Amino acid sequence: MAQLTAPLGTALDPCCVTGDPAGAEPATAAIDDERLASMAKALGHPARVKILRLLAERQACVTGDLVAELPLAQSTISEHLRILRQAGLIQGEIEGPRTSYCVDRAGLAALRYAVTSL
């Protein structure tokens, strides 16, 4: 398996610095059913769950590294990343010819809070 660009314990990409996820909980109380459904739908595909797990484990990476890690075509991974980004579960920053993706900690905290409050 290929090593992604930022293993645990290394500096985070600027797109991954979003503040304290624990501090996001009061703001997530207002998450609406439509946003929760969108996030749940985004997680409804095993490849997207795997991508989210990889990003959370390594805290940052670029699309090319995901292609080396998963048995999917570049275009398929790009589509899964687009869906996760639209749902607010990941974020990305363009860095030259590549986009660096990472978990959106506030989005993940919002999802966690919304699911536990069901």
Residue pairs with C-beta under 8 A, 6 or more apart in sequence:
1 68
1 69
2 65
2 68
2 69
3 65
4 54
4 58
4 60
4 61
4 65
4 66
4 69
5 58
5 60
5 61
5 62
5 65
5 100
6 12
6 13
6 16
6 58
6 59
6 60
6 61
7 58
8 57
8 58
8 59
10 59
12 59
12 60
12 102
13 60
13 93
13 95
13 100
13 102
14 93
15 60
15 91
15 92
15 93
15 100
15 101
15 102
16 59
16 60
16 91
16 102
16 103
18 91
18 104
18 105
18 106
19 105
19 106
21 105
21 106
21 108
21 109
22 109
24 105
24 106
24 109
24 110
25 109
25 113
27 106
27 110
28 106
28 109
28 110
28 113
28 114
29 113
29 117
31 110
31 113
31 114
35 88
35 110
35 114
36 111
36 114
36 115
38 86
38 87
38 88
39 87
39 88
39 89
39 107
39 110
39 111
39 114
41 87
42 48
42 83
42 84
42 86
42 87
42 89
43 49
43 52
43 87
43 89
45 80
45 83
47 70
47 72
47 76
47 77
47 80
48 80
48 83
48 84
50 70
51 66
51 70
51 77
51 80
51 81
51 84
51 90
52 84
52 89
52 90
52 103
54 61
54 66
54 69
54 70
55 61
55 90
55 101
55 102
55 103
56 103
56 108
59 102
59 103
60 100
60 101
60 102
61 100
61 101
61 102
62 95
62 98
62 99
62 100
62 101
63 74
63 77
63 78
63 81
63 98
63 99
63 101
64 74
64 98
66 77
66 81
66 101
67 73
67 74
67 77
70 77
72 80
81 90
81 92
81 99
81 101
84 90
85 91
85 92
85 101
87 107
88 104
88 107
88 110
89 103
89 104
89 107
89 108
89 111
90 101
90 102
90 103
90 104
90 107
91 101
91 102
91 103
91 104
91 107
92 99
92 100
92 101
92 102
93 99
93 100
